[in-house]
Amino acid sequence: MTDDEARVGLRESPLSLDEVVANVARPSAGGIATFVGVVRDESDGRAVTRLDYSAYGAMAKREMAKIASELELELPGVRVSAVHRTGSLEVGDAAIVCAASAPHRGEAFKACRELIDRIKARVPIWKREYGPDGAVWVGWVDARCSPDGHEHHGHDH
């Protein structure tokens, strides 16, 4: 396991902000910025009671490690860590925790923001929202499931 892979991960148990902070803390880092993404009670006007997160495990972890490496190359002196939760989450639960350390706060804030933005854009993690009207998949782009349960791949005739 490379250093990058040790600092990113997926897990079904509750997340620890202290853990990701410890992953990036070091004597030369004067600033540590953190971000916690939390399950909220509504999405696009729909009430949400809970969420299920599903990940393409190995690929998701590999892409998170790649993002960490990129940021650490782009922003010298920066170190980042992120852990994403999978499985069933209640409103108020942490879905992702991110931390970035740097000698100064500016780079720490910048790296933390880039970390969460790139993870959201590129890592194969999907969420299913549950509310009063049933369940809906969010951001399901690669393999949209039709109501009849069959998968489409964008070739409707």
C-alpha positions as CSV (number, residue, x, y, z in Angstrom):
1,M,0.0,0.0,0.0
2,T,1.4,3.4,-1.0
3,D,1.4,6.4,1.3
4,D,-1.4,7.9,-0.9
5,E,-3.6,4.9,-0.5
6,A,-3.1,4.9,3.2
7,R,-4.5,8.4,3.4
8,V,-7.6,7.9,1.3
9,G,-10.3,5.4,1.8
10,L,-13.9,4.1,1.9
11,R,-15.6,2.6,4.9
12,E,-19.0,1.6,6.1
13,S,-18.4,2.7,9.7
14,P,-18.7,6.3,11.0
15,L,-16.0,8.6,9.9
16,S,-13.4,10.3,12.1
17,L,-12.3,13.9,11.5
18,D,-9.4,13.3,14.0
19,E,-8.1,10.4,11.8
20,V,-7.8,12.5,8.6
21,V,-6.3,15.4,10.5
22,A,-3.7,13.0,12.0
23,N,-3.0,11.7,8.4
24,V,-1.9,15.2,7.3
25,A,-0.4,16.7,10.5
26,R,3.4,17.3,10.5
27,P,5.8,19.7,12.1
28,S,6.3,21.8,8.9
29,A,2.5,22.3,8.4
30,G,1.3,25.6,10.0
31,G,-2.2,25.2,8.7
32,I,-4.7,22.3,8.4
33,A,-8.0,22.9,6.7
34,T,-10.9,20.4,7.0
35,F,-14.2,19.8,5.2
36,V,-17.0,17.5,6.4
37,G,-19.8,16.7,3.9
38,V,-22.9,15.9,5.9
39,V,-26.2,14.3,4.9
40,R,-28.9,17.0,4.8
41,D,-32.7,16.7,5.1
42,E,-33.5,17.9,1.5
43,S,-32.1,17.8,-2.0
44,D,-33.4,19.8,-4.9
45,G,-36.6,20.5,-3.0
46,R,-37.2,16.8,-2.1
47,A,-37.3,15.7,1.5
48,V,-34.5,13.2,2.4
49,T,-34.7,10.8,5.3
50,R,-31.6,8.8,4.6
51,L,-29.0,8.0,1.9
52,D,-27.3,5.0,0.6
53,Y,-23.8,5.5,-0.9
54,S,-22.5,2.8,-3.3
55,A,-19.0,2.8,-4.6
56,Y,-17.0,1.0,-7.2
57,G,-14.6,0.1,-4.4
58,A,-11.2,-0.5,-6.0
59,M,-11.6,2.1,-8.7
60,A,-12.9,4.7,-6.3
61,K,-10.0,4.2,-3.9
62,R,-7.5,4.3,-6.8
63,E,-9.0,7.5,-8.2
64,M,-8.9,9.1,-4.7
65,A,-5.2,8.2,-4.4
66,K,-4.6,9.7,-7.8
67,I,-6.3,13.0,-6.8
68,A,-4.2,13.1,-3.6
69,S,-1.0,12.6,-5.6
70,E,-2.0,15.3,-8.2
71,L,-2.7,17.9,-5.5
72,E,0.5,17.2,-3.7
73,L,2.4,17.7,-6.9
74,E,0.5,20.8,-7.9
75,L,0.8,22.4,-4.5
76,P,4.2,21.8,-3.0
77,G,4.3,21.4,0.7
78,V,0.7,20.2,0.8
79,R,-0.5,16.9,2.2
80,V,-4.1,15.7,1.8
81,S,-6.4,12.9,3.2
82,A,-10.0,11.9,2.6
83,V,-12.3,9.1,3.7
84,H,-15.8,8.6,2.2
85,R,-18.5,6.6,3.9
86,T,-20.5,3.9,2.1
87,G,-23.7,2.1,3.0
88,S,-26.7,3.6,4.7
89,L,-26.5,7.0,6.3
90,E,-29.0,9.1,8.4
91,V,-29.5,12.8,8.2
92,G,-26.6,14.5,10.1
93,D,-24.1,11.7,9.4
94,A,-20.8,12.6,7.8
95,A,-20.6,11.2,4.3
96,I,-17.0,12.4,3.6
97,V,-14.2,14.0,5.7
98,C,-11.3,15.8,4.0
99,A,-8.2,17.4,5.4
100,A,-5.3,19.3,3.8
101,S,-2.2,20.6,5.5
102,A,0.4,23.1,4.3
103,P,3.0,25.5,5.7
104,H,0.4,28.3,5.3
105,R,-3.3,28.5,5.5
106,G,-3.9,29.7,1.9
107,E,-2.6,26.5,0.4
108,A,-4.3,24.4,3.0
109,F,-7.7,26.0,2.2
110,K,-7.1,25.7,-1.6
111,A,-6.0,22.1,-1.4
112,C,-9.0,21.1,0.8
113,R,-11.4,22.7,-1.6
114,E,-9.8,21.1,-4.7
115,L,-9.8,17.7,-2.9
116,I,-13.5,17.6,-2.3
117,D,-14.4,19.1,-5.7
118,R,-12.2,16.6,-7.6
119,I,-13.6,13.7,-5.5
120,K,-17.2,14.7,-6.3
121,A,-16.4,15.1,-10.0
122,R,-14.3,12.0,-10.6
123,V,-14.7,9.3,-8.1
124,P,-17.3,6.5,-8.9
125,I,-19.6,6.9,-5.9
126,W,-23.3,7.0,-6.3
127,K,-26.0,8.0,-3.8
128,R,-29.6,6.9,-3.5
129,E,-31.8,9.3,-1.6
130,Y,-34.8,8.1,0.4
131,G,-37.8,10.3,1.1
132,P,-41.5,10.3,1.5
133,D,-41.9,9.6,-2.2
134,G,-39.6,6.6,-2.3
135,A,-36.0,6.3,-3.5
136,V,-34.1,8.0,-6.3
137,W,-30.6,7.6,-7.6
138,V,-28.6,10.8,-7.8
139,G,-25.8,11.4,-10.3
140,W,-26.1,8.0,-11.8
141,V,-24.5,8.7,-15.2
142,D,-22.6,5.6,-16.3
143,A,-25.4,3.1,-16.2
144,R,-28.9,4.6,-15.9
145,C,-31.4,2.1,-14.6
146,S,-34.8,2.4,-16.3
147,P,-38.0,1.8,-14.3
148,D,-38.3,-1.8,-15.7
149,G,-35.0,-2.6,-14.1
150,H,-33.0,-3.0,-17.3
151,E,-29.8,-1.0,-17.8
152,H,-29.4,1.4,-20.7
153,H,-26.1,2.7,-21.9
154,G,-27.3,5.8,-23.8
155,H,-28.4,3.8,-26.9
156,D,-32.2,4.4,-26.9
157,H,-33.8,4.0,-30.3
